[in-house]
Amino acid sequence: MTDRPAAGPPQELRRRLGTSDAVVIGLGSMIGAGIFAALGPAARAAGSGLLLGLALAAAVAYCNATSSARLAARYPASGGTYVYGRERLGPFWGYLAGWAFVVGKTASCAAMALTVGSYAWPEQSHAVAVAAVVALTAVNYAGVHKSARLTRVIVAAVLAVLAAVVTVVLSSGRAEAMRLDIGSDTSFAGVLQAAGLLFFAFAGYARIATLGEEVRDPRRTIPRAVPTALAITLVVYAAVALAALAVLGADVLAAAGAPLVEAAEAAGAPGLAPVVRAGAAAAALGSLLALILGVSRTTLAMARDRHLPRTLAAVHPRFGVPHHAELAVGAVVAVLAATADLRGAIGFSSFGVLVYYAVANASAWTLTRTEGRPPRVIPTLGLLGCLALAFALPVSSVLTGSAVLAAGAAWYAARRWSTRRR
């Protein structure tokens, strides 16, 4: 007996996005507030081994991206790993992935909104965060194509700011190559934890897969867009991390509240600091825009299968978007943005996202060659890497994340039991 009801065909979303749109949405999700905020905590964990943590995070992200792209080409529907797990591993694993994604990424939305507030108006960060959520929910409600256009503008602005920081730092004469040497402050456990923290900044390529139902020619577009967005992001992150580490050193970087602002100041360009702050706020807005987009699509897919209220599966007749899901996600995120702690939201989100990708890799492992399976070593390393990074996170994040996943599993079991008794 399956969990999916016998119902008429669900309303379909409109396929409007081409390859460049999908790449931009992926970049908007990845090149966001993570690179402005994650360098400090990662340096505290790994010390001068920060770049090793970045390389490890990128390697796990590549495996996840490859697995996700192959699965998205096979199953070009909204929902991402929720759909893949359901189709390849069974209803429970699809549900668990969807639950981990919706819960984890809802927390991530709150974290991005709070980042906007902390950079734009620190004294009123929660109020600004709520206003940002309301505004971007309205943009998504008006249609995914408009969201892609706005994301393109934000990505261009953020890339310009990051390029300015890297150029100023590396040409200042104050960057020293010796600060890149790996010292005794680096441990294997520290590198693992740094990779887990930095993975938070890479995880946005899932937005491309969750938009599978709105992409033109998804069997070609998604496998091209995912690795392209990831490769661009890795180059940008590596340049920024190298510049910050070279001018500040691991100890100063670890203590920095706004690492790139301090890097600009240490390079003798304090006038660049306001621009960096504006860029960080814009980056967080871009991430928040794409995150709300992705969470609402997974919510749509789970509602279609009655794991969430059926009304969340409604598609707007004019705009062609899951408007009930978007409004519900926006409301929950607004409440969290008004009340949540930034660091706790990031740690919790990272754990949920890594579990989500673990299911994606396990699903990709079951593909056959005729279905476009990647070499088996890729989903195997991706699965093991996700689990290793998830349990290398701070203990509080692991315990809270595990408890929430267990609660979701208990709800699934109770619902199955109730259905069988009818």
GIPEJO-V631615 format. One record per pair of residues at least 4 apart in sequence whose ideal C-beta (glycine too) atoms are under 6 Angstrom apart, sorted by the first residue. I is the first residue (numbers start at 1). J is the second residue. D is the distance in Angstrom with one decimal. If there is no record, write none. Layout:
# GIPEJO-V631615
I;J;D, I;J;D
This chain:
# GIPEJO-V631615
3;91;4.6, 4;305;5.0, 5;306;5.5, 10;304;4.9, 11;315;4.0, 13;213;4.6, 13;214;4.9, 13;320;5.8, 14;320;4.0, 15;214;5.8, 15;216;4.9, 16;145;4.8, 17;21;4.0, 17;22;5.4, 17;214;5.5, 17;215;4.8, 18;216;5.6, 19;221;4.9, 19;224;5.5, 19;225;5.4, 21;148;4.4, 22;208;4.9, 22;215;5.7, 22;221;5.8, 22;225;3.7, 23;225;4.8, 23;228;5.2, 23;229;4.9, 24;151;5.5, 24;152;4.8, 24;155;5.8, 25;148;5.8, 25;151;5.7, 25;207;5.4, 25;290;5.5, 26;204;5.9, 26;205;4.9, 26;207;6.0, 26;208;4.7, 26;229;3.2, 27;31;5.2, 27;155;4.9, 27;229;5.2, 28;151;3.8, 28;155;5.2, 28;286;4.2, 28;290;4.6, 29;204;2.4, 29;207;4.5, 29;287;5.9, 29;290;4.0, 30;202;5.9, 30;204;3.8, 30;233;4.3, 31;158;5.7, 31;233;5.7, 31;236;6.0, 32;283;4.6, 32;286;5.5, 32;287;3.0, 33;37;5.5, 33;112;5.6, 33;115;4.2, 33;283;5.2, 33;284;3.8, 33;287;5.6, 34;38;4.8, 34;200;5.4, 34;201;2.6, 35;201;5.4, 35;237;5.8, 35;240;5.7, 36;260;5.7, 36;280;4.2, 38;42;5.5, 38;197;5.4, 38;198;5.5, 38;201;5.1, 39;244;5.7, 39;259;4.4, 40;256;4.9, 40;259;5.0, 41;197;5.1, 42;50;5.6, 42;53;5.6, 42;194;4.0, 42;197;4.8, 42;198;5.1, 43;50;5.0, 43;250;5.3, 43;253;4.2, 43;254;4.0, 44;254;4.1, 45;190;4.8, 45;193;4.1, 45;194;4.2, 46;50;5.1, 46;53;4.6, 46;186;5.8, 46;190;4.4, 46;191;4.9, 46;194;3.6, 47;185;3.2, 47;186;4.8, 47;250;4.7, 48;182;5.2, 48;183;4.8, 48;185;5.9, 48;186;5.7, 48;250;4.3, 49;182;5.3, 49;186;3.3, 49;191;4.9, 50;245;5.8, 52;191;4.9, 53;191;4.9, 53;194;3.0, 53;195;4.4, 53;198;5.6, 54;198;5.5, 54;241;5.5, 56;195;4.0, 57;195;4.3, 57;198;4.2, 57;199;4.4, 57;202;5.8, 58;234;5.0, 60;385;3.7, 61;65;5.9, 61;202;4.1, 63;378;5.0, 63;381;5.1, 63;382;3.1, 64;68;6.0, 64;357;4.4, 64;382;5.1, 65;205;5.1, 65;226;4.8, 65;227;5.9, 65;230;4.9, 66;374;5.0, 66;378;5.1, 67;360;5.3, 67;361;4.9, 67;364;3.5, 67;379;4.8, 67;382;5.6, 68;72;5.9, 68;209;4.8, 68;360;5.3, 69;222;5.5, 69;223;4.4, 69;226;4.1, 70;364;5.8, 70;372;4.9, 70;374;5.4, 71;84;4.3, 71;363;5.9, 71;364;5.6, 72;209;4.1, 72;212;5.0, 72;222;4.3, 73;219;4.5, 73;222;5.5, 73;223;5.2, 73;372;6.0, 74;371;5.6, 75;83;5.1, 75;84;6.0, 76;212;4.2, 76;218;3.4, 77;83;5.4, 77;212;5.5, 77;213;5.1, 78;213;4.2, 78;297;4.2, 78;300;5.5, 78;301;5.1, 79;83;4.0, 79;298;5.4, 79;301;2.8, 80;206;5.7, 80;209;4.5, 80;210;4.0, 81;85;5.5, 81;97;4.2, 81;356;5.5, 81;359;5.3, 81;360;4.3, 82;94;5.2, 82;97;5.3, 82;98;3.3, 82;298;5.4, 82;301;5.3, 84;88;5.7, 84;363;4.2, 85;89;5.0, 85;93;4.1, 85;94;3.7, 85;97;4.4, 85;359;4.6, 85;363;5.4, 86;91;5.5, 86;94;2.7, 88;363;4.0, 88;366;4.7, 89;93;3.8, 89;363;5.8, 93;359;5.6, 95;307;5.7, 95;412;5.4, 97;356;5.2, 97;359;4.0, 98;298;5.5, 98;302;4.8, 99;408;4.0, 100;104;5.6, 100;352;4.4, 100;355;4.4, 100;356;4.6, 101;105;5.6, 101;298;5.2, 101;356;4.6, 102;295;5.9, 102;298;5.6, 102;299;5.9, 103;352;5.6, 103;404;5.8, 104;349;4.7, 104;352;2.2, 104;353;5.0, 105;291;5.7, 105;295;4.8, 106;295;5.9, 106;332;5.8, 106;333;6.0, 107;345;4.5, 107;348;4.9, 107;349;4.3, 108;291;5.8, 108;349;3.9, 109;288;5.9, 109;291;4.7, 109;292;5.9, 109;333;4.3, 110;333;5.6, 110;336;3.7, 110;337;4.8, 110;340;4.9, 110;345;5.0, 111;342;5.7, 111;345;4.0, 111;346;5.0, 112;284;4.7, 112;287;4.6, 112;288;4.1, 113;129;3.8, 113;132;5.1, 113;133;5.1, 113;288;5.6, 113;337;4.1, 114;129;4.9, 114;342;4.7, 115;284;4.0, 116;120;5.7, 116;132;4.7, 116;281;5.2, 116;284;4.4, 116;285;5.8, 117;125;3.2, 117;128;3.7, 117;129;4.1, 118;122;5.5, 118;125;4.7, 119;277;5.0, 119;280;4.6, 119;281;4.3, 120;128;5.4, 120;281;4.6, 121;128;5.0, 124;128;5.7, 126;338;5.3, 129;337;3.8, 130;334;5.0, 130;337;5.2, 130;338;5.2, 133;330;5.9, 133;333;5.0, 133;334;4.5, 133;337;5.5, 136;288;5.6, 136;289;4.9, 136;292;6.0, 137;330;3.3, 139;147;5.9, 140;147;5.4, 140;292;5.5, 140;293;5.6, 140;326;5.3, 141;323;5.7, 141;326;5.5, 142;146;5.1, 143;319;4.7, 143;321;5.9, 144;214;5.4, 147;293;5.8, 151;286;5.7, 151;289;5.8, 154;282;5.4, 154;286;3.7, 157;282;5.1, 158;279;5.5, 158;282;5.7, 158;283;4.4, 161;279;3.0, 162;236;6.0, 162;240;5.6, 165;260;5.4, 165;264;5.8, 166;239;4.9, 166;243;4.7, 167;171;5.9, 168;267;5.3, 168;269;4.8, 169;175;5.7, 169;243;4.1, 169;247;4.9, 169;263;5.6, 169;267;4.5, 170;175;5.5, 170;243;5.6, 172;267;3.9, 172;268;5.5, 174;247;5.6, 174;267;5.4, 175;246;3.8, 175;247;4.6, 179;245;5.9, 179;246;5.3, 179;249;4.5, 180;245;6.0, 182;186;5.2, 192;392;3.9, 193;392;4.8, 195;389;5.6, 196;350;6.0, 196;389;4.0, 196;392;5.1, 196;393;4.8, 199;389;5.8, 200;350;4.8, 203;353;4.9, 205;226;5.2, 205;229;5.6, 205;230;5.5, 206;210;6.0, 207;290;4.9, 207;294;4.3, 208;225;5.2, 208;226;5.4, 210;294;4.5, 210;297;4.6, 210;298;5.8, 211;215;5.8, 212;218;5.2, 215;221;5.0, 217;221;5.3, 218;222;5.1, 221;225;5.8, 227;231;6.0, 237;241;5.9, 244;248;5.8, 244;253;5.9, 244;259;5.5, 244;263;4.6, 247;263;5.3, 247;266;5.0, 247;267;5.5, 248;252;4.2, 248;253;4.4, 248;263;5.8, 248;266;5.7, 253;259;5.8, 256;262;4.6, 260;276;5.1, 261;273;4.8, 261;276;5.0, 264;269;5.0, 264;272;4.2, 264;273;5.5, 264;276;5.7, 265;270;4.9, 272;276;6.0, 287;291;5.9, 292;329;5.9, 295;329;5.0, 296;322;5.5, 296;325;4.3, 296;326;4.4, 296;329;4.9, 299;312;5.5, 299;325;4.2, 300;313;5.7, 300;322;4.0, 300;325;4.8, 302;307;4.3, 302;308;4.7, 303;308;4.4, 303;310;5.9, 303;312;3.6, 303;313;4.0, 304;313;4.6, 308;312;5.3, 311;324;5.3, 312;324;5.1, 312;325;4.5, 314;324;4.5, 315;322;5.7, 316;321;5.3, 316;323;4.2, 333;337;6.0, 336;340;4.5, 340;345;5.1, 347;394;5.7, 347;397;3.3, 348;397;5.8, 348;400;5.6, 348;401;5.8, 350;393;5.8, 351;390;5.5, 351;393;5.8, 351;397;5.1, 351;401;3.2, 352;401;5.9, 354;386;4.6, 354;389;5.6, 354;390;3.9, 357;386;4.9, 358;383;5.5, 358;386;4.1, 358;387;5.8, 361;379;4.1, 361;382;3.8, 361;383;4.0, 362;383;5.6, 364;379;4.2, 365;379;4.2, 367;371;4.5, 367;373;3.6, 368;373;5.8, 369;373;5.5, 374;378;4.5, 376;380;5.9, 377;381;6.0, 381;385;5.7, 391;398;5.9, 393;397;4.4, 393;398;5.6, 397;401;5.9
